[in-house]
Every structure is written in structure tokens, then in C-alpha cells.
Amino acid sequence: MMNIKQAADLLEKEGIAVEAGAQSIHVIPKHQSFHLTRVSQTESKVQFIGENNQEVFETTELQDWVAYSAMFDFVYLLSLLEETINRYVKTNPLMRLTEKEIAAFITA
């Protein structure tokens, strides 16, 4: 079985920024990523993290299974949006969406 330091080292080798304590590992969110935060034993919130680790939006407290489903939906929608934008950016380099525009698309 792996200890906390070994797990943190493995995550860092994969390019995931972490802060390891004596008992836990905290993953540092990346720009334009989703983060699942535990609120209680059975509830979580989903956050969309923007530049400088600023929270762009956050869901209300959701039952875990609903939060997991919402996170999957958000990630899927973001990937579709990125794929679509990448097609148009090649022809129009001025087309860039702000994080608030991305959040509006994902939560609509």
C-alpha cells in the first residue's frame, strides 16, 4: 500500500499539482477545470475554476450522485465547446471565449 508522500509524488509525476499533508492530499485546481468539494458525508459542490484559481461558478450543495453526474455533464459540455471553438479559431483567431461565457454555456 502507498503512503501519502508516494501518492503525492506519483500525482506530481503526472503533472497534477498537489499539497501533501500528514494525513491527506489536496489537489490544486488548474485553470479552466472542475473541482468537486465535499460539503458533508453525503453532499458535494461542483466548482468551475478560472484563471488565478478564481471560482467562476459553484453549484449548490448536491447529493453526491447528483454532483458526480453534474460534474460529468460539465466536463462533457466543456469538451464539446472546446472542440467546436478549435474548429472556428483556425479560421478566426480573434474568436476567444471568456470564462464567464464558458460558464454561461455550461450552466444553461
Secondary structure, 3 states (H helix, E strand, C coil): CCCHHHHHHHHHHCCCCEEECCCCEEECCCCCEEEEEECCCCEEEEEEECHHHCEEEECCCEEHHHHHHHHHHHHHHHHHHHHHHHHHHCCCCCCCCCHHHHHHHHHC
